[in-house]
Amino acid sequence: MKRLFFLAILMVVGGFGLQMYAQSVHPILQASRIPPRVEDHFWRRKVVNRIDLDEKINAPLREAEDLSLYTNSAHGETQGIISALINGLKSGKYLAYHPDSLTKSLTYDDVVKWAQEIEGGGDAGGDDWGTEDGGMDDFDAGGDLGGDDFGFEDEGGFDDLEGDTDPFGGAGAGAEDFSLAPFESVIEFIEDRIFDKNRSDMIYDIEFIRLVWVDIGETLPDKNFVVFRYSEVLETLEDTQWKNKFNDAEYRNLREIFELRLFNSVIFNVSGRGVKSLEEADFRRNQLVEFEHHLWSY
């Protein structure tokens, strides 16, 4: 009887120890999907980020494993983020959403049809999607976060843009039923940047990942393709390999990369206000950092 008692104690203590170890290994991941209560939002901005996958630091996001050399990967998806997201959609793990209306879900067949129309030079108009307008109100408009960007006048000499401005345009995507090539240059993600008044810290709450069609001939404007809810694709991201080309023993999964922010991105929309140039994008990024820096601590 005593042996059973001590065994039970060891199991409880051991389980607690493993939990504490997991939290110590990835403390950011443990809390990253637990955004603060709305009541604890001291300040919040909706930010749209653009990741150039051709940039050297971002290349591992789309790096494909050579299956003729590596056959024992710990990850189920080894061909990059675009392929992984489309494969998850095809297998029915989650749905995609219309880029202009996040309430309209899209199946894999819908996405294939749309991609094939783009490849064939079809019109990307709202009729194909059943939309009434071409805006991005669901996540770019900023909702109740209107007014000037940070509660003070801009000092960088940049004029405010209209809320529906999208300097980069938008559309594209693909898997076995269509070519992935036009969709492997750019991805975008939309997040809430929240200053938590309890923790006195900035929280990055990623909400959506958006695929973008980019004309390989560099003549047509980019087109927003489909959007995935970040919370719905977490399992796929955790099973997708981020390839470290310098060390085969140090691969990571894409959830780690996003939530530890091991990439470079350009801000091109803050609460519905777009930017006109890379110079202004850098100005907006610095403005966010400086505003957080100047906030008082609780």
SERO-4910 file (N, C-alpha, C, O; in steps of 0.05 Angstrom, whole numbers):
BEGIN
 pado doro    nc1    nc2    nc3   cac1   cac2   cac3    cc1    cc2    cc3    oc1    oc2    oc3
  Met    A     16    -24      0      0      0      0     17     25      0     11     45    -14
  Lys    A     39     24     16     57     47     17     70     52    -10     74     75    -19
  Arg    A     76     30    -24     89     32    -50     70     46    -70     79     63    -85
  Leu    A     45     38    -69     26     51    -87     23     81    -81     20     97    -99
  Phe    A     23     87    -55     20    115    -47     44    132    -57     40    154    -68
  Phe    A     68    122    -53     92    136    -62     93    138    -92    103    158   -103
  Leu    A     84    117   -106     83    117   -135     64    139   -145     71    153   -164
  Ala    A     41    141   -132     22    162   -140     34    190   -136     31    208   -153
  Ile    A     48    194   -113     61    219   -108     81    226   -130     83    248   -139
  Leu    A     98    206   -137    118    210   -158    106    218   -185    116    234   -199
  Met    A     83    205   -191     70    211   -217     60    239   -217     62    253   -237
  Val    A     48    248   -195     37    276   -194     60    296   -196     59    315   -211
  Val    A     81    291   -180    104    310   -180    118    310   -207    125    331   -218
  Gly    A    120    286   -219    133    284   -245    117    298   -267    129    312   -284
  Gly    A     91    295   -266     74    309   -286     76    339   -283     77    354   -303
  Phe    A     76    349   -258     79    378   -253    106    388   -263    107    409   -275
  Gly    A    126    372   -259    153    379   -268    155    381   -298    168    400   -308
  Leu    A    142    363   -312    143    364   -341    128    388   -352    137    401   -371
  Gln    A    106    395   -338     91    419   -347    108    444   -343    108    461   -360
  Met    A    121    446   -320    138    469   -315    161    471   -334    169    492   -343
  Tyr    A    172    447   -342    194    447   -361    185    456   -388    199    472   -401
  Ala    A    161    447   -397    150    456   -422    146    486   -423    152    499   -443
  Gln    A    136    497   -401    132    526   -400    158    541   -400    160    563   -411
  Ser    A    179    529   -388    205    543   -387    219    542   -415    234    560   -422
  Val    A    213    520   -430    225    518   -457    214    538   -476    228    551   -490
  His    A    187    540   -477    174    559   -495    153    575   -480    129    571   -484
  Pro    A    162    594   -463    143    610   -448    125    628   -466    102    633   -460
  Ile    A    137    636   -489    121    653   -507     98    637   -519     76    647   -522
  Leu    A    104    613   -527     84    596   -540     62    589   -521     39    586   -529
  Gln    A     68    586   -495     48    579   -475     27    601   -473      3    595   -468
  Ala    A     35    626   -475     16    648   -471      7    662   -497    -10    679   -496
  Ser    A     19    654   -519     15    669   -543    -14    667   -553    -24    685   -566
  Arg    A    -28    645   -548    -55    642   -557    -75    649   -535    -99    642   -536
  Ile    A    -66    664   -515    -84    673   -493    -82    703   -492    -69    714   -474
  Pro    A    -94    717   -511    -93    746   -510   -107    757   -486   -125    744   -475
  Pro    A   -100    781   -477   -113    792   -453   -142    798   -457   -151    801   -480
  Arg    A   -157    799   -435   -185    806   -437   -188    834   -449   -170    850   -447
  Val    A   -211    839   -462   -215    865   -474   -213    887   -453   -204    909   -459
  Glu    A   -222    881   -429   -221    900   -408   -192    908   -400   -188    929   -389
  Asp    A   -173    890   -407   -145    896   -401   -130    908   -424   -106    911   -422
  His    A   -144    914   -446   -131    927   -468   -127    957   -462   -146    972   -464
  Phe    A   -103    964   -456    -97    993   -452    -96   1007   -478   -103   1031   -480
  Trp    A    -86    993   -499    -82   1005   -525    -81    982   -545    -71    961   -539
  Arg    A    -92    986   -569    -93    965   -589    -92    976   -617   -104    997   -623
  Arg    A    -78    962   -634    -78    969   -663    -79    944   -680    -67    924   -674
  Lys    A    -95    946   -702    -96    925   -721    -74    930   -742    -74    951   -755
  Val    A    -56    910   -745    -33    914   -762    -32    892   -783    -35    868   -777
  Val    A    -28    900   -808    -25    881   -830      5    881   -838     17    901   -844
  Asn    A     17    857   -838     45    853   -843     49    838   -869     33    820   -875
  Arg    A     69    845   -884     75    832   -910    102    819   -908    122    832   -901
  Ile    A    104    793   -913    129    778   -912    138    771   -940    124    758   -955
  Asp    A    161    781   -948    173    775   -974    188    749   -971    209    748   -959
  Leu    A    178    728   -983    190    701   -981    216    699   -997    230    679   -995
  Asp    A    221    718  -1014    246    718  -1029    269    729  -1013    293    726  -1020
  Glu    A    263    742   -991    283    753   -973    298    731   -959    286    711   -951
  Lys    A    324    734   -955    341    712   -945    331    701   -918    330    677   -914
  Ile    A    324    719   -900    316    711   -873    289    696   -874    284    680   -856
  Asn    A    272    701   -894    246    689   -896    245    664   -914    225    650   -914
  Ala    A    267    659   -928    268    636   -946    261    609   -933    247    593   -946
  Pro    A    269    604   -908    262    578   -896    232    573   -893    224    550   -889
  Leu    A    216    594   -894    187    591   -892    176    575   -916    155    562   -913
  Arg    A    189    576   -938    180    562   -962    200    541   -971    196    528   -991
  Glu    A    222    537   -955    243    518   -963    231    490   -964    217    481   -946
  Ala    A    236    476   -986    226    449   -990    248    428   -984    271    431   -993
  Glu    A    241    408   -969    260    387   -962    264    369   -987    245    362  -1001
  Asp    A    289    362   -992    296    344  -1014    289    315  -1005    304    303   -990
  Leu    A    267    305  -1015    258    279  -1006    276    256  -1015    274    234  -1004
  Ser    A    293    261  -1034    312    240  -1042    336    238  -1022    351    218  -1023
  Leu    A    339    258  -1005    360    257   -985    350    254   -957    363    240   -940
  Tyr    A    327    266   -950    316    265   -923    290    250   -924    271    258   -937
  Thr    A    288    229   -908    263    213   -908    253    208   -879    234    194   -875
  Asn    A    267    221   -859    259    215   -832    252    241   -817    259    244   -793
  Ser    A    239    259   -831    232    285   -818    212    280   -795    195    263   -797
  Ala    A    215    296   -774    197    295   -752    171    310   -758    152    309   -742
  His    A    170    323   -781    146    339   -788    132    326   -812    145    315   -830
  Gly    A    106    328   -812     90    316   -833     91    333   -859     89    322   -881
  Glu    A     95    359   -856     96    377   -879    125    388   -882    135    400   -863
  Thr    A    137    382   -904    165    390   -908    170    407   -933    192    410   -942
  Gln    A    148    417   -945    150    431   -971    143    461   -968    137    474   -988
  Gly    A    144    471   -944    139    500   -941    111    507   -932     93    490   -933
  Ile    A    107    532   -925     82    541   -912     59    541   -932     36    533   -925
  Ile    A     63    548   -958     41    550   -977     30    522   -982      6    518   -981
  Ser    A     48    503   -988     39    476   -993     25    464   -968      5    450   -971
  Ala    A     35    470   -944     23    459   -920     -5    469   -916    -23    454   -909
  Leu    A     -9    495   -920    -36    507   -916    -56    496   -936    -79    490   -929
  Ile    A    -48    494   -961    -66    483   -981    -71    454   -977    -94    445   -981
  Asn    A    -51    438   -969    -56    410   -963    -75    406   -940    -92    388   -940
  Gly    A    -73    423   -919    -91    422   -897   -120    428   -905   -139    416   -896
  Leu    A   -123    448   -923   -149    455   -933   -160    431   -950   -184    425   -947
  Lys    A   -143    419   -966   -152    397   -983   -161    373   -967   -180    359   -974
  Ser    A   -147    368   -944   -154    345   -927   -178    350   -909   -187    332   -895
  Gly    A   -188    375   -909   -212    381   -894   -207    389   -865   -225    388   -849
  Lys    A   -182    395   -858   -176    403   -830   -189    429   -823   -195    434   -799
  Tyr    A   -192    447   -842   -203    473   -837   -213    484   -863   -210    472   -884
  Leu    A   -226    508   -862   -236    521   -886   -219    546   -891   -206    557   -873
  Ala    A   -220    555   -915   -209    581   -922   -231    602   -921   -255    595   -919
  Tyr    A   -224    627   -923   -243    649   -922   -238    669   -943   -215    673   -952
  His    A   -260    682   -952   -257    702   -972   -241    726   -962   -245    734   -939
  Pro    A   -223    737   -978   -206    758   -967   -220    784   -961   -210    801   -946
  Asp    A   -244    788   -972   -259    812   -967   -283    808   -948   -297    827   -941
  Ser    A   -288    783   -940   -310    777   -922   -304    752   -906   -307    730   -916
  Leu    A   -295    756   -882   -286    733   -866   -309    716   -856   -304    695   -843
  Thr    A   -333    723   -862   -356    707   -855   -363    687   -877   -378    668   -873
  Lys    A   -351    690   -901   -356    672   -923   -334    651   -925   -311    658   -931
  Ser    A   -341    626   -919   -321    605   -919   -319    593   -947   -337    594   -963
  Leu    A   -295    581   -952   -290    570   -979   -279    542   -975   -261    538   -959
  Thr    A   -288    523   -991   -278    496   -991   -254    495  -1010   -247    514  -1024
  Tyr    A   -241    472  -1009   -218    468  -1027   -227    470  -1057   -212    481  -1073
  Asp    A   -250    459  -1063   -260    461  -1091   -264    490  -1099   -258    497  -1122
  Asp    A   -275    506  -1081   -278    535  -1087   -251    548  -1093   -249    564  -1112
  Val    A   -232    541  -1076   -205    553  -1079   -192    545  -1106   -180    561  -1120
  Val    A   -195    519  -1112   -184    509  -1138   -196    523  -1161   -182    532  -1180
  Lys    A   -223    526  -1161   -236    540  -1183   -227    569  -1186   -222    578  -1208
  Trp    A   -224    582  -1164   -214    610  -1164   -186    612  -1174   -179    629  -1190
  Ala    A   -168    593  -1165   -140    594  -1174   -138    588  -1204   -122    600  -1218
  Gln    A   -154    570  -1214   -154    563  -1242   -164    587  -1259   -154    591  -1281
  Glu    A   -183    602  -1249   -192    625  -1263   -170    646  -1265   -167    659  -1285
  Ile    A   -155    649  -1243   -133    668  -1243   -112    660  -1263   -102    676  -1278
  Glu    A   -105    634  -1262    -85    624  -1280    -93    627  -1309    -76    632  -1327
  Gly    A   -119    625  -1314   -129    627  -1341   -135    656  -1350   -144    661  -1372
  Gly    A   -129    675  -1332   -133    703  -1338   -161    712  -1333   -169    733  -1344
  Gly    A   -176    697  -1317   -204    705  -1311   -205    730  -1294   -186    738  -1281
  Asp    A   -229    742  -1293   -233    766  -1278   -234    759  -1248   -247    739  -1240
  Ala    A   -221    775  -1232   -221    771  -1203   -242    788  -1189   -238    796  -1166
  Gly    A   -263    793  -1203   -284    811  -1192   -300    799  -1170   -297    775  -1164
  Gly    A   -316    816  -1157   -331    807  -1134   -353    787  -1141   -362    772  -1123
  Asp    A   -363    786  -1167   -385    768  -1174   -377    739  -1169   -393    723  -1161
  Asp    A   -352    732  -1175   -343    704  -1172   -344    696  -1143   -350    672  -1137
  Trp    A   -340    714  -1125   -339    708  -1097   -366    713  -1083   -371    705  -1061
  Gly    A   -384    728  -1097   -409    734  -1085   -407    757  -1065   -423    759  -1046
  Thr    A   -388    775  -1069   -385    798  -1051   -400    822  -1062   -405    824  -1086
  Glu    A   -407    840  -1044   -420    864  -1052   -401    887  -1056   -407    906  -1071
  Asp    A   -379    886  -1042   -359    907  -1046   -331    895  -1044   -328    873  -1035
  Gly    A   -312    911  -1052   -285    901  -1054   -268    909  -1030   -243    907  -1031
  Gly    A   -280    919  -1009   -264    929   -986   -253    907   -969   -258    883   -975
  Met    A   -237    915   -949   -225    896   -931   -234    902   -902   -217    903   -884
  Asp    A   -260    908   -899   -270    919   -875   -266    901   -851   -263    910   -828
  Asp    A   -266    874   -855   -265    856   -833   -240    858   -816   -242    855   -791
  Phe    A   -217    863   -829   -194    865   -812   -176    888   -818   -156    892   -804
  Asp    A   -182    904   -838   -165    927   -844   -177    954   -835   -163    974   -834
  Ala    A   -203    953   -829   -216    979   -824   -210    990   -796   -212   1014   -792
  Gly    A   -202    973   -778   -195    982   -751   -218    985   -732   -213    990   -708
  Gly    A   -243    981   -741   -266    981   -723   -267   1006   -706   -268   1028   -716
  Asp    A   -267   1002   -679   -270   1024   -660   -244   1038   -654   -242   1053   -636
  Leu    A   -224   1032   -670   -198   1044   -665   -193   1068   -683   -170   1073   -692
  Gly    A   -214   1083   -689   -212   1105   -707   -196   1128   -696   -183   1126   -675
  Gly    A   -196   1151   -710   -181   1174   -702   -153   1172   -713   -146   1155   -729
  Asp    A   -135   1190   -703   -108   1190   -713    -93   1166   -702   -102   1154   -682
  Asp    A    -71   1158   -714    -59   1132   -710    -52   1127   -680    -58   1105   -671
  Phe    A    -41   1146   -666    -31   1140   -639    -41   1161   -619    -30   1162   -597
  Gly    A    -60   1178   -626    -69   1198   -607    -52   1223   -608    -56   1240   -590
  Phe    A    -34   1225   -627    -18   1250   -629    -12   1254   -658    -17   1237   -675
  Glu    A     -3   1278   -665      2   1285   -692     26   1271   -704     46   1266   -689
  Asp    A     25   1263   -729     48   1251   -743     70   1271   -744     66   1295   -748
  Glu    A     95   1261   -740    118   1278   -742    136   1271   -765    157   1283   -769
  Gly    A    127   1253   -782    144   1244   -803    137   1256   -830    150   1249   -850
  Gly    A    116   1273   -831    109   1286   -856     94   1268   -875     93   1274   -899
  Phe    A     82   1246   -865     66   1229   -883     37   1235   -880     26   1235   -858
  Asp    A     24   1239   -902     -5   1245   -902    -20   1219   -896    -12   1198   -905
  Asp    A    -42   1222   -881    -59   1198   -876    -72   1190   -902    -80   1206   -919
  Leu    A    -75   1163   -905    -87   1152   -929   -116   1144   -923   -124   1143   -900
  Glu    A   -131   1138   -944   -158   1129   -940   -158   1101   -928   -139   1085   -932
  Gly    A   -179   1094   -913   -180   1069   -899   -179   1044   -917   -170   1023   -909
  Asp    A   -188   1047   -942   -189   1024   -959   -164   1022   -978   -164   1007   -997
  Thr    A   -144   1038   -971   -120   1038   -988   -104   1012   -984    -99   1004   -962
  Asp    A    -98   1000  -1006    -81    975  -1005    -60    978  -1027    -65    971  -1050
  Pro    A    -36    988  -1020    -16    995  -1041     -5    971  -1055      7    973  -1076
  Phe    A    -10    947  -1044      1    923  -1057    -20    906  -1072    -13    885  -1083
  Gly    A    -45    915  -1072    -65    900  -1086    -72    874  -1072    -72    873  -1047
  Gly    A    -78    851  -1087    -82    825  -1075    -93    803  -1093   -106    811  -1112
  Ala    A    -90    771  -1091   -101    745  -1101    -81    723  -1107    -58    730  -1112
  Gly    A    -87    697  -1107    -71    674  -1115    -70    650  -1097    -80    653  -1075
  Ala    A    -59    626  -1103    -53    602  -1086    -53    576  -1101    -59    577  -1124
  Gly    A    -46    553  -1089    -45    529  -1105    -35    504  -1092    -22    506  -1071
  Ala    A    -41    480  -1103    -31    455  -1093    -28    437  -1118    -19    446  -1138
  Glu    A    -36    411  -1116    -33    393  -1138    -51    401  -1162    -44    397  -1185
  Asp    A    -74    412  -1156    -94    419  -1177    -88    446  -1190   -102    454  -1209
  Phe    A    -68    461  -1180    -60    486  -1192    -32    492  -1183    -22    481  -1163
  Ser    A    -19    510  -1198      9    516  -1193     12    533  -1167     -2    552  -1163
  Leu    A     32    526  -1151     38    541  -1127     57    564  -1132     59    582  -1116
  Ala    A     70    564  -1155     91    584  -1161     82    613  -1156     98    628  -1144
  Pro    A     59    622  -1166     52    650  -1163     46    658  -1134     42    681  -1128
  Phe    A     45    638  -1116     37    644  -1088     60    641  -1068     56    644  -1044
  Glu    A     83    636  -1078    106    630  -1061    125    654  -1059    148    650  -1051
  Ser    A    116    678  -1066    133    702  -1064    126    718  -1040    143    731  -1028
  Val    A    100    718  -1032     91    736  -1011     69    723   -995     52    709  -1006
  Ile    A     69    727   -969     46    721   -952     42    745   -934     60    761   -929
  Glu    A     18    748   -924     12    770   -906     -2    758   -881    -15    738   -882
  Phe    A      2    771   -859    -13    763   -835    -23    787   -820    -11    809   -820
  Ile    A    -47    784   -809    -61    806   -795    -61    799   -766    -68    777   -758
  Glu    A    -54    819   -750    -53    815   -721    -63    839   -706    -64    861   -716
  Asp    A    -70    834   -681    -76    856   -662    -51    859   -645    -41    840   -633
  Arg    A    -41    884   -643    -20    890   -624    -33    904   -600    -44    926   -602
  Ile    A    -31    890   -578    -46    898   -554    -27    904   -532     -9    887   -525
  Phe    A    -30    927   -519    -14    933   -495    -31    925   -471    -52    937   -466
  Asp    A    -22    904   -457    -36    893   -434    -30    909   -410     -6    910   -401
  Lys    A    -50    922   -398    -44    940   -376    -38    925   -350    -27    936   -331
  Asn    A    -44    898   -350    -36    883   -326     -7    874   -327      7    874   -307
  Arg    A      1    865   -351     29    856   -354     48    878   -363     72    874   -363
  Ser    A     37    902   -370     53    924   -380     71    914   -403     96    919   -403
  Asp    A     59    900   -422     75    888   -443     58    888   -468     34    887   -467
  Met    A     72    888   -491     58    887   -517     53    858   -524     72    841   -524
  Ile    A     28    851   -531     21    824   -539     14    824   -569      0    842   -579
  Tyr    A     25    805   -583     21    802   -612      1    779   -616      8    756   -614
  Asp    A    -24    786   -622    -45    766   -626    -50    763   -655    -66    778   -667
  Ile    A    -37    743   -668    -41    738   -696    -68    726   -701    -76    707   -688
  Glu    A    -83    737   -720   -110    729   -726   -113    714   -752   -127    694   -754
  Phe    A   -100    724   -773   -104    712   -800    -78    711   -815    -60    727   -811
  Ile    A    -77    691   -833    -55    689   -853    -68    692   -880    -87    677   -886
  Arg    A    -57    709   -897    -70    714   -923    -50    707   -945    -27    715   -944
  Leu    A    -59    691   -964    -43    684   -987    -48    705  -1009    -69    716  -1013
  Val    A    -26    710  -1024    -27    731  -1044    -16    720  -1071      5    707  -1072
  Trp    A    -31    726  -1092    -22    718  -1119     -5    740  -1130    -12    764  -1130
  Val    A     19    733  -1139     39    752  -1150     45    744  -1178     52    721  -1183
  Asp    A     41    762  -1197     46    757  -1225     76    751  -1229     93    768  -1224
  Ile    A     82    727  -1240    110    720  -1245    123    738  -1265    147    743  -1264
  Gly    A    107    748  -1284    117    766  -1304    121    794  -1295    131    811  -1309
  Glu    A    112    800  -1270    116    826  -1257    103    849  -1273    113    871  -1274
  Thr    A     80    843  -1285     65    863  -1300     38    869  -1288     29    892  -1288
  Leu    A     25    849  -1277     -2    852  -1265      0    858  -1235     19    848  -1222
  Pro    A    -18    872  -1224    -18    878  -1195    -23    852  -1179    -36    834  -1188
  Asp    A    -13    852  -1154    -18    830  -1136    -48    828  -1130    -62    848  -1131
  Lys    A    -57    804  -1123    -85    800  -1116    -88    784  -1091    -75    763  -1088
  Asn    A   -104    793  -1072   -110    777  -1048   -124    752  -1056   -143    753  -1073
  Phe    A   -116    729  -1045   -127    704  -1054   -147    693  -1033   -171    698  -1035
  Val    A   -137    679  -1013   -154    669   -991   -141    674   -964   -117    680   -963
  Val    A   -157    673   -944   -148    678   -916   -153    653   -899   -173    640   -902
  Phe    A   -134    648   -881   -138    626   -862   -137    638   -834   -121    655   -828
  Arg    A   -155    628   -817   -155    636   -789   -131    623   -775   -127    599   -777
  Tyr    A   -115    639   -762    -91    629   -750    -97    608   -729    -83    588   -727
  Ser    A   -118    612   -713   -125    593   -693   -133    566   -704   -130    545   -691
  Glu    A   -143    565   -729   -152    540   -741   -129    525   -754   -131    501   -758
  Val    A   -107    539   -761    -85    525   -775    -61    520   -757    -40    512   -766
  Leu    A    -65    523   -730    -42    519   -712    -31    491   -714     -7    487   -713
  Glu    A    -49    471   -715    -40    444   -717    -23    439   -741     -2    425   -740
  Thr    A    -31    450   -764    -16    448   -789     11    462   -786     32    452   -795
  Leu    A     11    486   -774     36    500   -771     56    485   -753     80    485   -758
  Glu    A     45    472   -732     62    457   -714     74    432   -728     95    422   -720
  Asp    A     61    423   -749     70    399   -764     85    407   -789     92    389   -805
  Thr    A     91    433   -793    105    442   -817    134    449   -810    138    465   -791
  Gln    A    152    439   -825    180    443   -819    190    470   -828    185    480   -850
  Trp    A    205    483   -811    221    507   -817    250    497   -820    262    490   -800
  Lys    A    260    498   -844    286    485   -850    309    503   -844    311    526   -854
  Asn    A    327    494   -827    352    508   -821    373    498   -839    383    476   -835
  Lys    A    381    513   -859    400    503   -879    428    502   -868    446    491   -881
  Phe    A    433    513   -844    460    512   -832    463    489   -813    486    483   -805
  Asn    A    441    476   -805    443    455   -785    419    437   -786    397    445   -779
  Asp    A    422    413   -795    400    394   -798    389    385   -771    368    373   -770
  Ala    A    404    390   -749    395    382   -723    378    403   -709    367    399   -687
  Glu    A    375    426   -722    361    448   -709    338    459   -726    335    483   -730
  Tyr    A    321    441   -735    297    450   -749    276    458   -728    277    450   -705
  Arg    A    257    475   -737    236    485   -720    210    481   -735    210    476   -759
  Asn    A    187    485   -721    161    485   -735    152    513   -739    162    532   -725
  Leu    A    133    517   -757    126    545   -765    110    559   -743    110    584   -743
  Arg    A     98    545   -725     85    560   -703    106    574   -686    102    597   -677
  Glu    A    127    560   -680    149    572   -666    160    597   -680    165    618   -668
  Ile    A    163    595   -706    174    617   -722    156    641   -721    166    664   -718
  Phe    A    130    637   -723    111    660   -723    110    672   -695    110    697   -693
  Glu    A    109    656   -675    104    667   -648    129    676   -634    128    692   -615
  Leu    A    152    666   -643    177    677   -634    187    699   -653    207    712   -648
  Arg    A    172    703   -675    177    724   -694    205    723   -706    220    743   -706
  Leu    A    212    699   -716    238    695   -729    235    699   -759    241    681   -774
  Phe    A    228    723   -767    224    730   -795    226    760   -797    227    774   -777
  Asn    A    226    770   -822    226    799   -826    200    805   -842    194    792   -861
  Ser    A    186    826   -833    162    834   -847    161    864   -850    175    879   -836
  Val    A    144    873   -868    140    902   -872    111    909   -865     92    895   -874
  Ile    A    107    929   -848     80    938   -841     70    955   -864     83    974   -873
  Phe    A     46    948   -874     35    966   -895      6    974   -890     -7    986   -907
  Asn    A     -4    968   -866    -30    978   -858    -32    978   -828    -27    957   -815
  Val    A    -40   1000   -816    -44   1003   -788    -73   1013   -783    -78   1036   -789
  Ser    A    -90    996   -773   -117   1003   -767   -131   1016   -791   -145   1036   -788
  Gly    A   -128   1004   -814   -142   1013   -838   -127   1035   -854   -137   1043   -874
  Arg    A   -104   1044   -844    -90   1065   -858    -65   1053   -871    -47   1044   -857
  Gly    A    -65   1054   -897    -43   1042   -912    -19   1060   -914    -18   1082   -903
  Val    A      2   1050   -927     26   1065   -931     31   1068   -961     21   1052   -977
  Lys    A     47   1088   -969     53   1093   -997     80   1083  -1005     85   1079  -1029
  Ser    A     98   1078   -987    125   1071   -994    138   1055   -972    128   1054   -949
  Leu    A    160   1042   -978    176   1027   -957    186   1046   -936    188   1039   -913
  Glu    A    192   1071   -944    201   1090   -924    180   1096   -903    186   1097   -879
  Glu    A    155   1099   -913    134   1104   -893    128   1079   -877    121   1081   -854
  Ala    A    131   1055   -889    127   1030   -874    146   1029   -851    139   1020   -829
  Asp    A    171   1036   -856    191   1036   -835    185   1057   -813    189   1053   -790
  Phe    A    174   1080   -822    166   1101   -804    143   1091   -785    144   1095   -761
  Arg    A    124   1076   -797    102   1066   -781    112   1045   -761    103   1044   -738
  Arg    A    131   1028   -769    142   1008   -751    156   1022   -728    151   1014   -705
  Asn    A    172   1042   -733    186   1056   -712    166   1071   -694    171   1073   -670
  Gln    A    145   1081   -706    125   1095   -690    112   1077   -670    107   1085   -647
  Leu    A    106   1052   -678     94   1032   -660    114   1026   -637    106   1025   -614
  Val    A    139   1022   -644    159   1015   -623    162   1038   -604    163   1034   -579
  Glu    A    164   1062   -614    169   1085   -596    144   1091   -579    147   1099   -556
  Phe    A    120   1087   -590     97   1091   -574     96   1072   -550     89   1080   -528
  Glu    A    102   1047   -556    103   1027   -534    124   1035   -514    120   1032   -489
  His    A    147   1044   -523    170   1051   -505    162   1073   -486    171   1074   -463
  His    A    146   1092   -496    140   1116   -480    116   1112   -462    110   1129   -445
  Leu    A    102   1089   -464     80   1083   -446     91   1079   -417    112   1067   -414
  Trp    A     76   1089   -398     85   1085   -371     79   1057   -361     63   1043   -374
  Ser    A     92   1048   -340     89   1021   -329     69   1022   -306     67   1042   -292
  Tyr    A     54   1000   -303     35    999   -281     48    985   -257     35    981   -236
***
